[in-house]
């Protein structure tokens, strides 16, 4: 039996409302209708998702210290949220920049990625995956080199509405 995908993520944050508002504004997540309200918690769903929830947020208070994962302790580096199109990626890049959350971007050849931080400094990635039919051996080899992302150039090459991840992260046919 194999794992198929990440179903949801759960974060500990200082302020639940602030974080829920951020993920709503930055990535379009919405509160899950009918989810029982828990004090100090929020459950959000990504646009178009049919999951029970995609993101759980639990508040632990303003006195919580920043995560030292990767600097002084083991821990999670980041989560990567996948978008359908490069147009979606460009829209999210604009939102993240407006919120002051966009920290960088990268072209991993077969993956086009944005890197951002939420209000608690937790890093996340938003990415678009090149469809399998467009991946050749040179792109696979190029994954060893991280290049700057030219999002406008990628949109000119693949189109703003080309579905990503087909044959890679999602089936080639349904």
Secondary structure as UniProt FT lines:
FT   STRAND          9..13
FT   HELIX           16..27
FT   STRAND          30..31
FT   TURN            33..34
FT   TURN            39..40
FT   STRAND          41..45
FT   TURN            47..48
FT   STRAND          55..59
FT   TURN            62..63
FT   TURN            70..72
FT   STRAND          79..82
FT   HELIX           86..98
FT   TURN            99..100
FT   STRAND          102..107
FT   STRAND          111..117
FT   TURN            119..120
FT   STRAND          123..129
FT   HELIX           132..134
FT   HELIX           137..142
FT   TURN            143..144
FT   HELIX           151..158
FT   TURN            160..161
FT   TURN            167..169
//
